């Protein structure tokens, strides 16, 4: 049994991560695929949350069209990285796919205030890809983290 999780975000690297996961995922009876979208409680803009919902729906529809069984999880957390780490542990995920620039860019590039806040947050707390990779070091954990550029 293989448990695969893909972090969903409206970012091109996340799209590549999803397709990379689909290349290796075998939709066997015991295998499980989780499509997970976690929004930050700090996202005061509905457009950020709505964009994430649309992306999640896009990948869920792709799975349905290709007859790939998936479990969709959408939630909100004050710390997105910690929420992913906890979920990986709770679901006993073996392969986690995330785009290298996932959860880095603002949906509206003209929103300079939110982009500045995001940049400061990345500077001090790192990206989701960095934090999850640190939590599950290669060769030292049961979860393999695939950061797709």
Secondary structure as the mmCIF struct_conf table of DSSP 4:
data_model
#
loop_
_struct_conf.conf_type_id
_struct_conf.id
_struct_conf.beg_label_comp_id
_struct_conf.beg_label_asym_id
_struct_conf.beg_label_seq_id
_struct_conf.end_label_comp_id
_struct_conf.end_label_asym_id
_struct_conf.end_label_seq_id
STRN STRN1 UNK A 3 UNK A 7
BEND BEND1 UNK A 10 UNK A 11
HELX_RH_AL_P HELX_RH_AL_P1 UNK A 12 UNK A 24
BEND BEND2 UNK A 29 UNK A 30
STRN STRN2 UNK A 32 UNK A 40
TURN_TY1_P TURN_TY1_P1 UNK A 41 UNK A 42
HELX_RH_AL_P HELX_RH_AL_P2 UNK A 46 UNK A 65
TURN_TY1_P TURN_TY1_P2 UNK A 66 UNK A 67
STRN STRN3 UNK A 71 UNK A 77
BEND BEND3 UNK A 78 UNK A 78
HELX_RH_AL_P HELX_RH_AL_P3 UNK A 80 UNK A 91
TURN_TY1_P TURN_TY1_P3 UNK A 92 UNK A 92
BEND BEND4 UNK A 94 UNK A 94
STRN STRN4 UNK A 95 UNK A 99
TURN_TY1_P TURN_TY1_P4 UNK A 100 UNK A 104
BEND BEND5 UNK A 105 UNK A 105
BEND BEND6 UNK A 107 UNK A 108
TURN_TY1_P TURN_TY1_P5 UNK A 109 UNK A 110
HELX_RH_AL_P HELX_RH_AL_P4 UNK A 112 UNK A 125
HELX_RH_AL_P HELX_RH_AL_P5 UNK A 128 UNK A 135
TURN_TY1_P TURN_TY1_P6 UNK A 136 UNK A 136
TURN_TY1_P TURN_TY1_P7 UNK A 138 UNK A 139
BEND BEND7 UNK A 140 UNK A 142
STRN STRN5 UNK A 144 UNK A 148
#
